[in-house]
Amino acid sequence: MSKFKVDICNVNTADLQVLSVSEMKDAFIRYQQGDESYKEVLLLGNLKLVLSMVQRFSNRCENMDDLFQVGCIGLVKSIENFDLNHEVRFSTYAVPMILGEIKRYLRDNQMIRVSRNCKDLAHQCFRLKEDYYHEYSKEPSIEYLCEMTQAKSKDVIEALDSFQSVLSLFEPIYNSDGDEMCLVDTIGDSKDEIALLSNVLTLRMSLKQLNEKELDILNKRYYLDYTQSEIAKELGISQAQVSRLEKGALKCLKKNFE
């Protein structure tokens, strides 16, 4: 999360609370048993998750209030459709829903002109992808989209690509404690597909060596952009323990690349 808190949609982000795992489960049980007051508890307790998603798009939208409200729509949908029987963390389920709403909003409000046929096909594919993900918890293949839309693969790919957000080469894609990396920093002079594939396979193998808590901490630190203090509060441990677990997990990952 950002070190400096601001007001967004008249919400002081410094006052945002995060529900613990037990509080989250209890709130969902009560809400799904019919107590509508716990819907607000769940909403307020997860606004920080929306904020972390919105911050990724800070360089693509001038009105962050609008983007925050759109993200909240995704959060509400997540709360209304979350099933405790799936035994997954709510954040794991909610993140794709929130990002989906934000990306849909940015697609529909982009400045680049797209042909009507291409736009219609893209919207049809996005709806199919969303329905497929909700049912199977994974992205559908291009072949599936082609079969469902009766379109050629090149047309489907072109339609999906036409709605990709335009990024600045100097847009920050990582920022932690003043250490910032821009998109241009990740572009090399030549491609080494074999080395890239080797690194991906090595990373996947390394991740399997970590326990659930270590994976959770790395996910929150480098995917959801939590601070160590925020993670410590949510897990009910000290910041020093979070730091130690994070360093140990990173060390375990790095040794396989030496």
C-alpha positions as CSV (number, residue, x, y, z in Angstrom):
1,M,0.0,0.0,0.0
2,S,1.0,3.6,-0.4
3,K,3.0,5.1,2.3
4,F,1.0,8.4,2.0
5,K,-2.7,8.1,2.5
6,V,-5.2,10.4,0.7
7,D,-8.9,11.2,0.4
8,I,-10.6,9.3,-2.4
9,C,-14.4,9.5,-2.9
10,N,-14.5,11.3,0.4
11,V,-12.9,8.3,2.1
12,N,-9.8,8.8,4.2
13,T,-7.6,5.9,3.2
14,A,-5.7,6.2,6.4
15,D,-8.8,5.1,8.3
16,L,-9.5,2.0,6.1
17,Q,-9.7,-1.2,8.2
18,V,-8.8,-4.7,7.2
19,L,-10.8,-7.7,8.5
20,S,-8.9,-10.6,9.9
21,V,-9.4,-14.1,8.4
22,S,-11.7,-15.1,11.3
23,E,-13.6,-11.8,11.1
24,M,-14.1,-12.2,7.4
25,K,-15.4,-15.7,7.7
26,D,-17.8,-14.8,10.6
27,A,-19.1,-11.8,8.6
28,F,-19.8,-13.9,5.5
29,I,-21.6,-16.5,7.6
30,R,-23.8,-13.9,9.1
31,Y,-24.4,-12.1,5.8
32,Q,-25.2,-15.3,4.0
33,Q,-27.6,-16.3,6.8
34,G,-29.6,-13.2,5.9
35,D,-28.1,-10.4,8.1
36,E,-27.8,-7.6,5.4
37,S,-25.9,-5.3,7.9
38,Y,-22.8,-7.5,7.4
39,K,-22.7,-6.7,3.8
40,E,-21.6,-3.2,4.8
41,V,-19.1,-4.7,7.2
42,L,-17.6,-6.8,4.4
43,L,-17.6,-3.8,2.0
44,L,-15.8,-1.4,4.5
45,G,-13.4,-4.2,5.6
46,N,-12.2,-4.7,2.0
47,L,-12.0,-1.2,0.6
48,K,-8.2,-1.3,1.0
49,L,-8.2,-4.2,-1.5
50,V,-10.0,-2.0,-4.0
51,L,-7.6,0.8,-3.4
52,S,-4.6,-1.5,-4.0
53,M,-6.1,-2.5,-7.4
54,V,-7.0,1.1,-8.3
55,Q,-3.4,2.3,-7.7
56,R,-2.2,0.1,-10.5
57,F,-4.1,2.3,-13.0
58,S,-3.1,5.7,-11.5
59,N,-1.3,6.7,-14.7
60,R,-4.2,5.6,-17.0
61,C,-7.1,7.5,-15.5
62,E,-7.3,11.2,-14.5
63,N,-10.3,10.7,-12.2
64,M,-9.3,8.2,-9.6
65,D,-12.6,8.7,-7.7
66,D,-14.4,7.2,-10.7
67,L,-12.0,4.3,-10.9
68,F,-12.4,3.7,-7.1
69,Q,-16.2,3.6,-7.4
70,V,-16.0,1.2,-10.4
71,G,-13.7,-1.0,-8.3
72,C,-16.3,-1.0,-5.5
73,I,-18.9,-2.3,-7.9
74,G,-16.6,-5.3,-8.5
75,L,-16.2,-5.7,-4.7
76,V,-20.0,-5.7,-4.2
77,K,-20.4,-8.3,-6.9
78,S,-17.7,-10.4,-5.2
79,I,-19.4,-10.2,-1.8
80,E,-22.7,-11.1,-3.3
81,N,-21.4,-14.2,-5.2
82,F,-18.6,-15.5,-2.8
83,D,-19.1,-19.1,-1.7
84,L,-17.4,-20.1,1.6
85,N,-17.6,-23.8,0.5
86,H,-14.9,-23.2,-2.1
87,E,-12.3,-22.8,0.7
88,V,-10.4,-20.0,-1.0
89,R,-9.5,-16.6,0.4
90,F,-11.9,-13.9,-0.4
91,S,-9.2,-11.7,-1.9
92,T,-8.2,-14.5,-4.3
93,Y,-11.8,-14.5,-5.6
94,A,-12.4,-10.7,-5.5
95,V,-9.2,-9.5,-7.2
96,P,-10.2,-10.8,-10.7
97,M,-13.8,-9.4,-10.2
98,I,-12.5,-5.9,-9.2
99,L,-9.9,-5.8,-12.0
100,G,-12.5,-6.9,-14.5
101,E,-14.8,-4.0,-13.6
102,I,-11.9,-1.5,-13.8
103,K,-10.6,-2.8,-17.1
104,R,-14.1,-2.9,-18.6
105,Y,-14.5,0.8,-17.6
106,L,-11.2,1.7,-19.1
107,R,-12.0,-0.2,-22.3
108,D,-15.3,1.6,-22.7
109,N,-13.7,5.0,-22.1
110,Q,-10.6,4.7,-24.1
111,M,-9.6,7.4,-26.7
112,I,-8.5,5.0,-29.5
113,R,-11.2,4.4,-32.0
114,V,-12.2,0.7,-32.7
115,S,-14.5,-0.5,-35.4
116,R,-18.0,-1.5,-34.4
117,N,-17.6,-5.1,-35.5
118,C,-14.3,-5.5,-33.6
119,K,-15.8,-3.8,-30.6
120,D,-18.9,-6.1,-30.6
121,L,-16.7,-9.2,-30.9
122,A,-14.5,-8.0,-28.1
123,H,-17.4,-7.4,-25.8
124,Q,-18.8,-10.8,-26.6
125,C,-15.4,-12.4,-25.8
126,F,-15.1,-10.5,-22.6
127,R,-18.5,-11.7,-21.4
128,L,-17.6,-15.3,-22.4
129,K,-14.3,-15.0,-20.5
130,E,-16.0,-13.7,-17.4
131,D,-18.7,-16.4,-17.4
132,Y,-16.1,-19.1,-18.0
133,Y,-13.8,-17.8,-15.2
134,H,-16.7,-17.7,-12.7
135,E,-17.6,-21.4,-13.6
136,Y,-14.1,-22.9,-13.9
137,S,-11.8,-20.4,-12.1
138,K,-9.5,-20.2,-15.1
139,E,-9.3,-18.3,-18.4
140,P,-10.8,-19.9,-21.5
141,S,-8.7,-20.8,-24.6
142,I,-8.8,-18.8,-27.8
143,E,-10.2,-22.0,-29.4
144,Y,-13.1,-21.9,-27.0
145,L,-13.9,-18.3,-27.8
146,C,-13.7,-19.0,-31.5
147,E,-16.2,-21.8,-31.1
148,M,-18.6,-19.8,-29.1
149,T,-18.5,-16.7,-31.3
150,Q,-18.1,-18.5,-34.6
151,A,-15.2,-16.2,-35.4
152,K,-11.8,-16.9,-36.8
153,S,-8.9,-17.0,-34.3
154,K,-7.1,-14.0,-35.9
155,D,-10.3,-11.9,-35.5
156,V,-10.8,-12.9,-31.9
157,I,-7.1,-12.2,-31.0
158,E,-7.3,-8.8,-32.9
159,A,-10.6,-7.9,-31.0
160,L,-9.1,-8.7,-27.6
161,D,-5.8,-6.9,-28.4
162,S,-7.7,-3.8,-29.7
163,F,-9.0,-3.2,-26.2
164,Q,-5.6,-3.5,-24.4
165,S,-4.8,-0.3,-22.5
166,V,-2.1,1.9,-24.0
167,L,0.9,2.1,-21.6
168,S,3.6,4.7,-21.4
169,L,7.1,3.3,-21.5
170,F,7.8,5.3,-18.4
171,E,4.9,4.1,-16.4
172,P,6.0,2.6,-13.1
173,I,5.2,-1.1,-12.8
174,Y,6.9,-1.6,-9.5
175,N,7.6,0.7,-6.6
176,S,8.8,-0.4,-3.1
177,D,10.5,1.9,-0.6
178,G,11.6,4.3,-3.3
179,D,12.9,1.5,-5.6
180,E,10.9,2.2,-8.8
181,M,10.9,0.2,-12.0
182,C,9.3,1.5,-15.2
183,L,8.1,-0.5,-18.2
184,V,11.0,0.7,-20.3
185,D,13.4,-1.0,-17.8
186,T,12.0,-4.4,-18.7
187,I,12.5,-4.1,-22.4
188,G,15.7,-5.8,-23.6
189,D,17.6,-5.3,-26.9
190,S,17.1,-8.9,-27.9
191,K,14.8,-11.8,-27.1
192,D,16.0,-15.0,-25.5
193,E,12.9,-17.2,-25.4
194,I,14.7,-20.2,-24.1
195,A,16.2,-18.3,-21.1
196,L,12.7,-16.8,-20.4
197,L,11.1,-20.2,-20.4
198,S,13.8,-21.6,-18.2
199,N,13.3,-18.8,-15.7
200,V,9.5,-19.3,-15.6
201,L,9.9,-23.0,-15.0
202,T,12.5,-22.4,-12.3
203,L,10.2,-19.9,-10.6
204,R,7.3,-22.3,-10.6
205,M,9.5,-25.0,-9.1
206,S,10.8,-22.7,-6.5
207,L,7.3,-21.5,-5.5
208,K,6.3,-25.1,-4.7
209,Q,9.0,-25.2,-2.0
210,L,7.3,-22.4,0.0
211,N,4.6,-23.0,2.6
212,E,1.2,-21.4,2.5
213,K,2.1,-18.5,4.8
214,E,5.2,-17.6,2.8
215,L,3.2,-17.6,-0.5
216,D,0.5,-15.5,1.2
217,I,3.1,-12.9,2.3
218,L,4.7,-12.7,-1.1
219,N,1.3,-12.4,-2.8
220,K,0.4,-9.5,-0.5
221,R,3.8,-7.7,-0.7
222,Y,4.4,-8.0,-4.5
223,Y,1.0,-8.5,-6.0
224,L,-1.4,-6.6,-3.7
225,D,1.3,-4.1,-2.6
226,Y,0.7,-4.4,1.2
227,T,3.2,-3.2,3.7
228,Q,4.8,-5.6,6.2
229,S,2.9,-3.9,9.0
230,E,-0.4,-4.4,7.2
231,I,0.3,-8.1,6.6
232,A,1.4,-8.5,10.2
233,K,-1.9,-7.0,11.4
234,E,-3.9,-9.3,9.2
235,L,-2.0,-12.5,10.1
236,G,-1.8,-11.6,13.8
237,I,2.0,-11.7,14.0
238,S,4.7,-9.1,14.4
239,Q,6.2,-7.0,11.6
240,A,9.6,-8.6,12.4
241,Q,8.2,-12.1,11.8
242,V,6.7,-11.0,8.5
243,S,10.1,-9.5,7.5
244,R,11.9,-12.7,8.5
245,L,9.4,-14.9,6.5
246,E,9.6,-12.6,3.5
247,K,13.4,-12.7,3.4
248,G,13.5,-16.4,3.9
249,A,11.0,-17.0,1.0
250,L,13.0,-14.7,-1.3
251,K,16.2,-16.4,-0.4
252,C,14.6,-19.7,-1.2
253,L,13.5,-18.4,-4.6
254,K,16.8,-16.8,-5.4
255,K,19.0,-19.8,-4.7
256,N,17.5,-21.7,-7.6
257,F,18.6,-19.0,-10.0
258,E,22.2,-19.0,-8.8
